[in-house]
Each structure stands twice: as structure tokens, then as C-alpha cells.
């Protein structure tokens, strides 16, 4: 009996004791991170270890075939080749067509700033004003200015002094680059407050004579530069205006 009582006193505490839960791993995790950060700083001081660490980091991410030298991804998700030629640039300019009502030629003036009376491009076309008005009644006018002079292949497009003129596919003359005269600047100054419109300038203000009036049409144009050898200007019609299509192309052939 004394032995049985001794065994009972020894075994009962083992069965009646509450099992203990495992220790929380948080302290171990925190200390591990601190040790990992310290070891990484120490290892990155060595260039070989730094390179090895970068390779390990690259291997830890999913691999995706992305080329940074030949292609790039646009906002829409489409792949764009970097080796492709640059796209044509588009800008908005103010274009003014003007000419004397009777016996005068058509002029085309391009301004990037309506307050600047020095135009960036001024061309005198050999088309009579009355002929252009007749062409515009059809609603479609396309004027092409071509240059095939090999001696002017390297000069800027706006510096070419003379062009061969085509209107709606017909060769009808030539165009000459001009510098703005005092009369032209006075005319542009009278239009500073106007971006879109058409009308008549009283005689004597521009031409210097009292017998001629100047017709003009002023509007916004979309300027598209296709490269060093091509540029075009396209009339932008007002929202409530008539559907007039008017375009001028500058083309240099080599």
C-alpha cells in the first residue's frame, strides 16, 4: 500500500496539470529581422555580395519578358518600338489668306502668335484672288507647293525661295517666299484681336493705293510637320461655319 500511494502521488499531478501553449514567435521574428538587416548591410559593403544580392532579388520576382531597349509599353498597353521613326508633330497656328480684290495675287501668312506682326512664313502665290474665290466655292481647295532644286536639299523648308504651285491637281504657276513689309505688318496689327473671321480691309491701308480693297480670311490651322521635307497646313472650320476644306502642302523632292 505505501508503494501504491507513492505512485499515485507522483502520477496524479502529471494528468491533472494544464498543457502549456507554445511560446509566441513574435519576439523571434523581430530579432530575426534585425539580424537580417544587419547582415545585409554588412554584406552589401562587399561589391561581390551586393551583386549576388541583386541577382537573388531578381529571382524572387516573377519573370516577365520585357525589353527596355527595343520596345516600350504605352498607357493603353500597346507595345511601341523605340527604333521606329518619330511621329509627325502637330501644332496650332493662325493662317491668313489675303489679296487685293481686283488684279491682285493671293498671299498666305502663318503666325504662331497673333500679337506678333512678324509672320513665321509669308508666301505670295501666283493665283489671282478671283480664281481662288471660284475654287473655294466648290468647298475643296488643296494647294501643293513643290521644290525639286537639288541645291536646296539641306536648307530649312521655310527658307526655300520659290516653289512650283499646284491647285487641286493642276499646275498653275509658282509661289515665292516674301518678307513682311510695313504694309503687311500694319494689316496684321489691325487683326490682332481677331483669330477667326473674314472681311474687307479698306483701300489705302495695306496696298498704299486708294483704288484697291483687300479681302482676307483668317482662321486656325493645324500645322503638321512630317519631317525635314514636308509640312502642311489644314484649315480648322468653326463649329457653326460652313464646311470649307482648305489645305496647303509644302513638299521637297530629292
C-alpha positions as CSV (number, residue, x, y, z in Angstrom):
1,X,0.0,0.0,0.0
2,X,2.7,2.5,0.8
3,X,4.2,1.9,-2.7
4,X,0.7,2.4,-4.4
5,X,0.2,5.6,-2.5
6,X,3.6,6.9,-3.6
7,X,2.9,6.1,-7.2
8,X,-0.5,7.8,-7.0
9,X,1.1,10.9,-5.5
10,X,3.7,11.0,-8.3
11,X,1.4,10.4,-11.3
12,X,-1.7,12.4,-10.5
13,X,0.0,15.8,-10.9
14,X,1.0,14.8,-14.4
15,X,-2.5,14.0,-15.5
16,X,-4.2,17.0,-13.8
17,X,-1.7,19.7,-15.0
18,X,-2.9,22.0,-17.8
19,X,-0.9,21.7,-21.0
20,X,1.1,24.8,-21.8
21,X,0.8,26.5,-25.3
22,X,3.9,27.1,-27.4
23,X,5.7,30.4,-26.9
24,X,4.6,33.2,-29.4
25,X,7.0,33.5,-32.3
26,X,6.8,37.3,-32.4
27,X,10.0,38.1,-30.4
28,X,11.9,35.6,-32.5
29,X,10.6,37.2,-35.8
30,X,11.6,40.7,-34.7
31,X,15.0,39.6,-33.7
32,X,15.5,37.7,-36.9
33,X,14.6,40.8,-39.0
34,X,17.1,42.9,-37.0
35,X,19.8,40.3,-37.6
36,X,18.8,40.0,-41.3
37,X,19.0,43.8,-41.8
38,X,22.3,44.0,-40.0
39,X,23.8,41.1,-42.1
40,X,22.5,42.6,-45.3
41,X,24.2,46.0,-44.6
42,X,27.4,44.2,-43.8
43,X,27.2,42.1,-46.9
44,X,26.3,44.9,-49.2
45,X,29.6,46.6,-48.3
46,X,31.2,44.0,-50.4
47,X,30.6,44.5,-54.2
48,X,30.5,40.8,-54.8
49,X,27.9,40.3,-52.1
50,X,25.9,43.2,-53.4
51,X,25.8,41.8,-56.9
52,X,24.8,38.4,-55.5
53,X,22.0,40.1,-53.5
54,X,20.6,41.8,-56.6
55,X,20.6,38.6,-58.5
56,X,18.7,36.9,-55.6
57,X,16.2,39.8,-55.6
58,X,15.6,39.5,-59.3
59,X,15.0,35.7,-58.9
60,X,12.4,36.3,-56.2
61,X,10.1,38.2,-58.6
62,X,8.1,36.6,-61.4
63,X,9.9,36.9,-64.7
64,X,8.2,38.8,-67.5
65,X,9.7,39.2,-71.0
66,X,10.1,43.0,-71.1
67,X,12.5,44.6,-73.4
68,X,13.8,48.1,-72.5
69,X,15.9,48.7,-75.5
70,X,13.7,47.8,-78.4
71,X,10.1,48.2,-77.2
72,X,8.2,50.2,-74.6
73,X,4.6,49.9,-73.3
74,X,2.2,52.8,-73.8
75,X,-0.6,53.9,-71.4
76,X,-3.1,51.8,-73.4
77,X,-0.9,48.7,-73.1
78,X,0.2,48.7,-76.7
79,X,3.9,47.9,-77.5
80,X,5.8,50.8,-79.2
81,X,9.1,50.2,-80.9
82,X,11.8,52.6,-79.9
83,X,13.6,52.1,-83.1
84,X,10.6,53.4,-85.2
85,X,10.9,56.8,-86.8
86,X,9.4,59.7,-84.7
87,X,5.8,60.7,-85.3
88,X,4.9,63.8,-87.1
89,X,4.4,66.8,-84.8
90,X,1.2,68.9,-84.8
91,X,0.8,72.5,-83.7
92,X,-1.9,75.1,-83.9
93,X,-1.1,78.3,-85.9
94,X,-3.0,81.3,-87.2
95,X,-3.3,81.4,-91.0
96,X,-4.4,84.4,-93.0
97,X,-5.2,84.4,-96.7
98,X,-5.4,87.9,-98.2
99,X,-5.2,89.6,-101.5
100,X,-6.4,92.6,-103.5
101,X,-10.0,92.3,-104.7
102,X,-9.1,93.0,-108.4
103,X,-5.9,92.3,-110.1
104,X,-4.0,91.0,-107.1
105,X,-2.4,87.7,-106.1
106,X,-3.2,85.6,-103.1
107,X,-0.9,85.8,-100.1
108,X,-0.7,83.2,-97.3
109,X,0.6,84.3,-93.9
110,X,1.4,82.0,-90.9
111,X,1.6,83.3,-87.3
112,X,2.3,81.3,-84.1
113,X,1.3,84.4,-82.1
114,X,-1.4,86.7,-83.2
115,X,0.2,89.6,-81.3
116,X,3.5,89.2,-83.3
117,X,3.3,91.1,-86.5
118,X,6.3,89.4,-87.9
119,X,5.0,86.2,-89.5
120,X,6.9,82.9,-89.4
121,X,6.0,82.2,-93.0
122,X,4.8,84.6,-95.8
123,X,4.2,83.3,-99.3
124,X,2.9,85.1,-102.4
125,X,1.0,82.7,-104.7
126,X,0.6,83.4,-108.4
127,X,-3.2,82.6,-108.1
128,X,-5.4,85.6,-108.7
129,X,-7.7,86.4,-105.9
130,X,-10.8,85.9,-108.1
131,X,-9.6,82.5,-109.2
132,X,-9.1,81.3,-105.6
133,X,-12.6,82.6,-104.7
134,X,-14.1,80.5,-107.5
135,X,-12.1,77.4,-106.4
136,X,-13.4,77.9,-102.8
137,X,-17.0,77.9,-103.9
138,X,-16.6,74.1,-104.6
139,X,-15.7,73.6,-100.9
140,X,-12.4,71.9,-101.5
141,X,-9.1,73.6,-102.2
142,X,-5.7,71.8,-102.0
143,X,-2.6,73.8,-102.8
144,X,0.6,71.9,-103.2
145,X,4.0,73.7,-103.3
146,X,6.8,71.5,-104.6
147,X,10.5,72.1,-104.8
148,X,12.9,69.9,-106.7
149,X,16.0,72.1,-106.7
150,X,18.9,69.8,-105.6
151,X,20.9,72.8,-104.4
152,X,18.2,73.5,-101.7
153,X,18.1,70.0,-100.2
154,X,19.8,70.9,-97.0
155,X,18.3,74.3,-96.3
156,X,15.2,74.7,-94.0
157,X,11.9,74.2,-95.7
158,X,10.7,77.8,-94.9
159,X,13.9,79.1,-96.5
160,X,13.2,77.8,-100.0
161,X,12.7,81.0,-102.1
162,X,10.5,79.6,-104.9
163,X,8.0,76.7,-105.3
164,X,6.1,75.2,-108.1
165,X,2.4,75.7,-107.5
166,X,-0.4,73.2,-108.0
167,X,-4.1,73.9,-107.1
168,X,-6.4,70.9,-107.0
169,X,-4.0,68.9,-109.1
170,X,-3.4,71.5,-111.8
171,X,-0.1,73.2,-112.2
172,X,-1.0,76.9,-112.4
173,X,2.1,78.8,-111.5
174,X,4.6,79.4,-108.7
175,X,4.9,80.7,-105.2
176,X,7.6,83.0,-103.7
177,X,8.7,83.4,-100.1
178,X,8.5,87.0,-99.1
179,X,9.5,89.2,-96.1
180,X,6.8,91.1,-94.3
181,X,6.7,94.7,-95.5
182,X,5.5,97.7,-93.4
183,X,2.1,97.5,-95.1
184,X,1.8,93.8,-94.2
185,X,2.6,94.4,-90.6
186,X,0.0,97.2,-90.4
187,X,-2.6,94.8,-91.8
188,X,-1.7,92.1,-89.2
189,X,-1.8,94.7,-86.5
190,X,-5.4,95.6,-87.4
191,X,-6.2,91.9,-87.0
192,X,-4.5,91.3,-83.6
193,X,-7.8,91.0,-81.8
194,X,-9.2,88.6,-84.4
195,X,-8.5,84.8,-84.6
196,X,-11.3,83.7,-86.9
197,X,-13.1,85.8,-89.4
198,X,-13.3,87.2,-92.9
199,X,-13.9,90.6,-94.4
200,X,-12.5,93.5,-96.3
201,X,-9.8,96.0,-95.3
202,X,-10.4,99.5,-96.6
203,X,-8.4,100.7,-99.5
204,X,-5.1,102.5,-98.8
205,X,-4.4,100.8,-95.5
206,X,-2.3,97.9,-96.9
207,X,-1.8,98.3,-100.6
208,X,-0.9,102.0,-100.4
209,X,-3.4,102.9,-103.1
210,X,-7.0,104.3,-102.7
211,X,-8.4,102.1,-105.5
212,X,-8.0,98.6,-104.1
213,X,-9.6,96.8,-101.2
214,X,-8.0,93.8,-99.6
215,X,-10.0,90.6,-99.0
216,X,-8.9,88.4,-96.1
217,X,-9.9,85.1,-94.4
218,X,-8.3,84.4,-91.0
219,X,-8.6,81.1,-89.2
220,X,-6.9,78.5,-87.1
221,X,-4.8,76.0,-89.0
222,X,-3.4,72.6,-87.9
223,X,0.3,72.6,-88.8
224,X,1.7,69.1,-89.4
225,X,5.4,68.7,-89.8
226,X,6.1,65.3,-91.4
227,X,9.8,65.7,-91.5
228,X,12.5,68.0,-92.9
229,X,11.0,67.7,-96.4
230,X,7.2,68.0,-95.7
231,X,4.9,70.3,-93.9
232,X,1.2,71.0,-94.3
233,X,-1.4,73.5,-93.1
234,X,-5.1,72.5,-92.7
235,X,-7.9,74.9,-92.1
236,X,-10.0,74.2,-89.0
237,X,-13.6,75.3,-89.6
238,X,-15.5,77.0,-86.8
239,X,-18.3,74.9,-85.2
240,X,-21.1,76.9,-86.8
241,X,-19.2,77.8,-90.0
242,X,-19.5,76.2,-93.5
243,X,-17.6,73.1,-94.3
244,X,-14.7,74.6,-96.2
245,X,-11.7,72.3,-96.8
246,X,-8.5,74.3,-97.4
247,X,-5.0,72.8,-97.2
248,X,-1.6,73.9,-98.2
249,X,1.3,71.4,-98.6
250,X,5.0,72.1,-98.7
251,X,6.9,69.2,-100.3
252,X,10.5,68.9,-101.2
253,X,11.5,66.1,-103.6
254,X,15.1,64.8,-103.7
